[in-house]
């Protein structure tokens, strides 16, 4: 970066709060023309909210922005695009049944005639080294090619600032190389790029500057190539983490044994699981970390029985249940709470009573001789509400009427109150305020103390270090060897999450 580059975007003291959480608190940073600027931080650090404000999807509560020295407050994305800001989202918004050119046209304010547009797509894709045929159906494209459609759609607007959210999470290494070459070319031509990624080595290779957010505040700025991935991981996480003192529990027998679990993802653009091995004893909490999209949802599905595998791959108390469905696994003692509350963990339009029945019918014996015992079900729902401090007018209300945090308490409580032998939870305190999060974590620890084997999948490292005995990380569908949390450094955690599978080899050498 030369000292002569002009400031393009300045964000000054921007704050945005939602009920129960301050997403951005007094955030300031600036980007110069042609600069590739990284935005780093854990999940929930406030990155998405910040870029949504820059792109006009969210309005700041306070603070100001300037674009080329002029006041900038886009009321909607259309205004942001008109100013010269373009964004490529992590989740593509493309129609599979249309071709590339038709998809590009849909993203433009006033598209030219199709033939002219196809010509422009061809020339831009050649100019920026992004091979793309305007006539191909989007449904036939790889994830990397779909991303090119989004990028070219942006480039046709001649943006001054291109925002990219987790752009390499779905790309092959070869596609990443193509993308980086394109981004460097854009940067050389004066286009600034705001780049969100969890992959620290990538950021060291590509980015000129980095702004690091933690819990909604800017905690550091740095030049990535002058820092190691470890140093940046420490800045992101805050190296002052001290796990709370916990009673060391005598571990019981192995309650959950997973051996050679490999299974294709049923989710479009999901991550298949590759040879996963671990065991969890009664009284043990295994924390599994990882950046979103590395196989967390698939692992929960495979453990809950929604995704089936060979019988011997998953054993619950010695019973081979890999081929069994959720009901058989529940009967054997396994309960599960997925990340997606509305629609997966709970049926939105059903009452809390009905939702209590859905997952607890077997373990709480709420159905007898084919008839639902509604009195028992109502009293179970009332117990969950009381024990987990679920704020609701009553158990008759629909699940969707509860706030996210209260529904989360209900869903977790419903599983924990079934006297389980094995508990699997994905993102137990996702979107829950600090007090409620502490209560949920304590409830999980209490269940472990009663002899349950617990698997907590979470993107919140503080949470895992607080409640887990052992720690492993998911990266691209592979799981690192679980290691005791005690003595684990932030460096090692960052490297495990970033996919440094070489760490395994290093540790076997001891």
WOSULQUI-V444756 format. One record per residue. N is the residue number from 1. RES is the residue in one small letter. SS is DSSP state (A for helix, B for strand, O for the rest). BURIAL is 1 if it has 16 or more other C-alpha atoms within 10 Angstrom, else 0. Layout:
BEGIN
n->[N:N]
res->[RES:RES]
ss->[SS:SS]
burial->[BURIAL:BURIAL]
END
This chain:
BEGIN
n->[1:2:3:4:5:6:7:8:9:10:11:12:13:14:15:16:17:18:19:20:21:22:23:24:25:26:27:28:29:30:31:32:33:34:35:36:37:38:39:40:41:42:43:44:45:46:47:48:49:50:51:52:53:54:55:56:57:58:59:60:61:62:63:64:65:66:67:68:69:70:71:72:73:74:75:76:77:78:79:80:81:82:83:84:85:86:87:88:89:90:91:92:93:94:95:96:97:98:99:100:101:102:103:104:105:106:107:108:109:110:111:112:113:114:115:116:117:118:119:120:121:122:123:124:125:126:127:128:129:130:131:132:133:134:135:136:137:138:139:140:141:142:143:144:145:146:147:148:149:150:151:152:153:154:155:156:157:158:159:160:161:162:163:164:165:166:167:168:169:170:171:172:173:174:175:176:177:178:179:180:181:182:183:184:185:186:187:188:189:190:191:192:193:194:195:196:197:198:199:200:201:202:203:204:205:206:207:208:209:210:211:212:213:214:215:216:217:218:219:220:221:222:223:224:225:226:227:228:229:230:231:232:233:234:235:236:237:238:239:240:241:242:243:244:245:246:247:248:249:250:251:252:253:254:255:256:257:258:259:260:261:262:263:264:265:266:267:268:269:270:271:272:273:274:275:276:277:278:279:280:281:282:283:284:285:286:287:288:289:290:291:292:293:294:295:296:297:298:299:300:301:302:303:304:305:306:307:308:309:310:311:312:313:314:315:316:317:318:319:320:321:322:323:324:325:326:327:328:329:330:331:332:333:334:335:336:337:338:339:340:341:342:343:344:345:346:347:348:349:350:351:352:353:354:355:356:357:358:359:360:361:362:363:364:365:366:367:368:369:370:371:372:373:374:375:376:377:378:379:380:381:382:383:384:385:386:387:388:389:390:391:392:393:394:395:396:397:398:399:400:401:402:403:404:405:406:407:408:409:410:411:412:413:414:415:416:417:418:419:420:421:422:423:424:425:426:427:428:429:430:431:432:433:434:435:436:437:438:439:440:441:442:443:444:445:446:447:448:449:450:451:452:453:454:455:456:457:458:459:460:461:462:463:464:465:466:467:468:469:470:471:472:473:474:475:476:477:478:479:480:481:482:483:484:485:486:487:488:489:490:491:492:493:494:495:496:497:498:499:500:501:502:503:504:505:506:507:508:509:510]
res->[x:x:x:x:x:x:x:x:x:x:x:x:x:x:x:x:x:x:x:x:x:x:x:x:x:x:x:x:x:x:x:x:x:x:x:x:x:x:x:x:x:x:x:x:x:x:x:x:x:x:x:x:x:x:x:x:x:x:x:x:x:x:x:x:x:x:x:x:x:x:x:x:x:x:x:x:x:x:x:x:x:x:x:x:x:x:x:x:x:x:x:x:x:x:x:x:x:x:x:x:x:x:x:x:x:x:x:x:x:x:x:x:x:x:x:x:x:x:x:x:x:x:x:x:x:x:x:x:x:x:x:x:x:x:x:x:x:x:x:x:x:x:x:x:x:x:x:x:x:x:x:x:x:x:x:x:x:x:x:x:x:x:x:x:x:x:x:x:x:x:x:x:x:x:x:x:x:x:x:x:x:x:x:x:x:x:x:x:x:x:x:x:x:x:x:x:x:x:x:x:x:x:x:x:x:x:x:x:x:x:x:x:x:x:x:x:x:x:x:x:x:x:x:x:x:x:x:x:x:x:x:x:x:x:x:x:x:x:x:x:x:x:x:x:x:x:x:x:x:x:x:x:x:x:x:x:x:x:x:x:x:x:x:x:x:x:x:x:x:x:x:x:x:x:x:x:x:x:x:x:x:x:x:x:x:x:x:x:x:x:x:x:x:x:x:x:x:x:x:x:x:x:x:x:x:x:x:x:x:x:x:x:x:x:x:x:x:x:x:x:x:x:x:x:x:x:x:x:x:x:x:x:x:x:x:x:x:x:x:x:x:x:x:x:x:x:x:x:x:x:x:x:x:x:x:x:x:x:x:x:x:x:x:x:x:x:x:x:x:x:x:x:x:x:x:x:x:x:x:x:x:x:x:x:x:x:x:x:x:x:x:x:x:x:x:x:x:x:x:x:x:x:x:x:x:x:x:x:x:x:x:x:x:x:x:x:x:x:x:x:x:x:x:x:x:x:x:x:x:x:x:x:x:x:x:x:x:x:x:x:x:x:x:x:x:x:x:x:x:x:x:x:x:x:x:x:x:x:x:x:x:x:x:x:x:x:x:x:x:x:x:x:x:x:x:x:x:x:x:x:x:x:x:x:x:x:x:x:x:x:x:x:x:x:x:x:x:x:x:x:x:x:x:x:x:x:x:x:x:x]
ss->[O:O:O:O:O:O:B:B:B:B:B:B:B:B:B:B:B:B:O:O:B:B:B:B:B:B:B:B:B:B:B:B:O:O:O:B:B:B:B:B:O:O:O:O:O:O:A:A:A:A:A:A:A:A:O:O:O:O:O:O:O:B:B:B:B:B:B:O:O:B:B:O:O:O:O:O:A:A:A:A:A:A:A:O:B:B:B:B:O:O:O:O:O:O:O:O:O:O:B:A:A:A:A:A:A:A:O:O:O:O:O:O:O:A:A:A:A:A:A:A:A:A:A:A:A:A:A:O:O:O:O:O:O:O:O:O:B:A:A:A:O:O:A:A:A:A:A:A:A:A:A:A:A:A:A:O:O:O:O:O:B:B:B:B:B:O:O:O:O:O:O:O:A:A:A:A:A:A:A:A:A:A:A:A:A:A:A:A:O:O:O:B:B:B:B:B:O:O:O:A:A:A:A:A:A:A:O:O:B:B:B:B:B:B:O:O:B:B:B:B:B:B:O:A:A:A:O:O:A:A:A:A:A:A:A:A:A:O:O:O:O:O:O:O:O:O:O:O:O:O:O:O:O:B:B:B:B:B:B:B:B:B:B:O:O:O:O:O:O:O:O:O:B:B:B:B:B:B:B:B:B:O:O:O:B:B:B:B:B:O:O:O:O:O:O:A:A:A:A:A:A:A:A:A:O:O:O:O:O:O:A:A:A:B:B:B:O:O:B:B:O:O:O:O:O:A:A:A:A:A:A:A:O:B:B:B:B:O:O:O:O:B:O:O:O:B:O:O:O:O:B:A:A:A:A:A:A:A:A:A:O:O:O:O:O:O:B:B:O:O:B:B:O:A:A:A:A:A:A:A:A:A:A:A:A:A:A:O:O:O:O:O:O:O:O:O:O:B:A:A:A:O:O:A:A:A:A:A:A:A:A:A:A:A:A:A:O:O:O:O:O:B:B:B:B:B:O:O:O:O:O:O:O:A:A:A:A:A:A:A:A:A:A:A:A:A:A:A:A:O:O:O:B:B:B:B:B:O:O:O:A:A:A:A:A:A:A:O:O:B:B:B:B:B:B:O:O:B:B:O:O:O:B:B:O:O:O:O:O:A:A:A:A:A:A:A:A:O:O:O:O:A:A:A:A:A:A:A:O:O]
burial->[0:0:0:0:0:0:1:1:1:1:1:1:1:1:1:1:0:0:0:0:0:1:1:1:1:0:1:1:0:1:1:1:1:1:1:1:1:1:1:1:1:1:1:1:1:1:1:1:1:1:1:1:1:1:1:1:1:1:1:1:0:0:0:1:1:1:1:0:0:0:0:1:1:1:0:1:1:1:0:1:1:0:1:1:1:1:1:1:0:0:0:0:0:1:0:0:0:0:1:1:1:1:1:1:1:0:0:0:0:0:0:0:0:0:0:0:1:1:0:1:1:1:0:1:1:0:0:1:0:1:1:1:1:1:0:0:1:1:0:0:1:0:1:1:1:1:1:1:1:1:1:1:1:1:1:0:0:0:1:1:1:1:1:1:1:1:1:1:1:1:1:0:0:0:1:1:0:1:1:0:1:1:1:1:1:1:1:0:0:1:1:1:1:1:1:1:1:1:1:1:0:0:1:1:0:1:1:1:1:1:1:1:1:1:1:1:1:1:0:0:1:0:1:1:1:0:0:0:1:1:1:1:1:1:1:1:1:0:0:0:0:0:0:0:0:0:0:0:0:0:0:0:0:1:1:1:1:1:1:0:1:1:1:0:1:0:0:0:0:1:1:1:1:1:0:1:1:1:1:1:1:1:1:1:1:1:1:1:1:1:1:1:1:1:1:1:1:1:1:1:1:1:1:1:1:0:1:1:1:0:0:1:1:1:1:1:1:0:0:1:1:1:1:1:1:1:1:0:1:1:0:1:1:1:1:1:1:1:1:0:1:0:0:0:1:1:1:1:0:1:1:1:1:1:1:1:1:1:1:1:1:1:1:1:0:1:1:0:0:0:0:0:0:0:0:1:1:1:0:1:1:1:0:1:1:0:0:1:0:1:0:1:0:0:1:0:1:1:1:1:0:1:0:1:1:1:1:1:1:1:1:1:1:1:1:1:1:1:1:1:1:1:1:1:1:1:1:1:1:1:1:1:0:0:0:1:1:0:0:1:1:0:1:1:1:0:1:1:1:0:1:1:1:1:1:1:1:1:1:1:1:0:1:1:1:1:1:1:1:1:1:1:1:1:1:1:1:1:1:1:1:1:0:0:1:0:0:0:0:1:1:0:1:1:1:1:1:1:1:0:1:0:0:0:0:0:0:0:0:0]
END
